[in-house]
Amino acid sequence: MIKFLRKKLDSQIKTLLKNSSWVIYSFIFGTLLAFVRSIIVARGLGAELFGIYAVITAFIGTLQAIFNLNLGAVVIKYGSTYKTENREDKIVSLVKLCFLASSVAIVISVLIVSGFVLFSYDTFIKAPGLGWFAILYSIAASGLFFTQISKGTLRLYFKFKSNSIVQMVIDFIEVLLIFLSLYFFPKNLNMFLLAILVSRLVNNVIPNIAAFRELIPELRTHLDASISLIKSQFKQIGYFAFHNSLAKTLQTLINTGDILIIGLFAGSPTQAGFYSVGKRVAFSILALTDPLVSSIYPQLCLLYAENKISEIKRMILKLSMMAAVPATVLVLIAFFFHEIIMKTLYGPEYIAAGETFYLLTGASLISAVFFWIHPLLQALDLLKIRLKIYLIGISAGLISAYFLVPLYGSKGMAFSLILVNLTMPYFLIHYSLKKLNESKIENKEIN
């Protein structure tokens, strides 16, 4: 059996899996702990309090997504060129530029969140007296801006092991803090939120320190490199960063804005709680594919730069077929056992989330099978096309949610997400294959 699988995997997929191994271990471990955490929190708070927490964090996440520049992709894209030129000094300059830009973005995002809390709190958060948490959480969570840069630099140098181990330890500490807060202070939302703040700070500070220590041997002699070294590329880098960031923001809105929409349209935080636990279980299939998203991007950039169009097509076809198997199994399990799963994991209070769970499982299947779409679009520089399709998807989701959520609650939002996940991949795949075919024809003409 092992020999058969080895024959089926071409060299590019083997390289991808090799480069992704520690990322996969870390991500699966973190996903399992996040799954356990969701059970602890859902049971410890109850559906209503859990829904309030889910809406607040979705509110902060949605606002911060607008200002998150997602500069890890910038480090990989331009750092790859500098690396092939043996210009580590330019890589240091690029990282410094990204950290400077992220610092400005963090300040702006925290100010914006604070403004919304002060002047429009009741519109988004249906729980009085929690404005303090919203502001502090925006500060603690903004460390993710820096973490993305650190992880992008680590991927550039294919350094995964030690940082992945650090991340696993931090994930365990986070779950332990949350468990202790709910064990000693059951259904005490304020103490739980304090534990969340501490865990967010730890989760964003320590990985950056660990990444810096791991990268020092590679970049030690160039730490004094000036940002001005890459001044001539500021415009080019800014163009890519803006369009990529905007696309990632829209993607985040699609992935996390759904809970905020329920908070706005459903009128009950309990529905947000049902949707949140259903989505947590349904999207657990992505534990198998999300690590590959991070690792496949540098590989696709290299293959496209080397004009290996046929290898790209063969690679994404095989990956889709491999991902379809576990995704299909999960959908069948969800369809037949959704109530039993919800009751067993979260308790009788969450049985009503069963239908939402199996509907969302269908949406997760689509994301899992076509996990390579977004990094491929980045590699092909189809950023404008991606933006247009994201806008179409978001518009379709908002319109359908406006009519469905007030009537069907969490199930209505699940239907809307399925609509979005069916519409967008069709167009994204169409334009990706079109670009690949055009590139293949151009290369033949040149040769």
Helices and strands as residue ranges (DSSP letters): H 2-8, H 11-45, H 47-67, H 72-84, H 88-124, H 131-141, H 144-156, H 161-184, H 189-219, G 220-222, G 227-233, H 234-265, H 269-282, G 283-287, H 290-305, H 309-346, G 348-353, H 354-369, H 373-379, H 383-408, H 410-446
